[in-house]
Amino acid sequence: MLRWTVIFLIIAIVAAVLGFTGIASGAAAAAKIVFYIFIVIFLISLIFGRTKGRV
């Protein structure tokens, strides 16, 4: 999941350097969405990992 965030970030940077603002903003938006999904999944696994050890 984090790999997709990095890929979209690189696409956004390359597109911004080349001046394709529409493509850059689209790739940056996709990178943000994937990053937030990654954070949520990480927090959920962290919480369930702690509770599983105490059972």
N, C-alpha and C positions, 0 to 999 in steps of 0.2 A: 504494500500500500504506500509506504514511504517512497518506494522507487517511482511510482506514478507521479507523486508530488514533485520529485526532482526532475523527472522528464518534462512535465508541463512547465516547470519553472525555467528550464533551459530553452524550451520552445518559445516561451514568452520573452526571454531576454534576447534571443536571436531575432525574433520578429520585431522587437522594439528597436534594435540596432538597425535593422533594415528598413524601418519606417512603416511597417504594416501595423497600424494602430489597432485595427479591428481584430486581427489575428492575435496580437499581443494581449489585448484585454480579454479575449476569449480564453486563451491558454492560462492567463493569470487567474481568471475566475475558476476555471477547472482545477487548477492547482490548489486554490484556497478550499474548495469543496472537499477534495480528496484529503487534504491535510486535516480538516476538521473531523472528517469521518475517522481518520487514523487516530486522532486524539481521543475520540469517544470510545472506540474499540479498545484502545490501550487502557483507558481508565476502567472500563468494564472488566477487562481481564485482570487488572490489578486488584480490583475489589473482590472478584470471585476467587482469585488466587489466595488472598488473605483468609477469606472465610472457609475455603476448602481445607486449609491446614489446621484449623481449629476443631474440625468435626471429629 
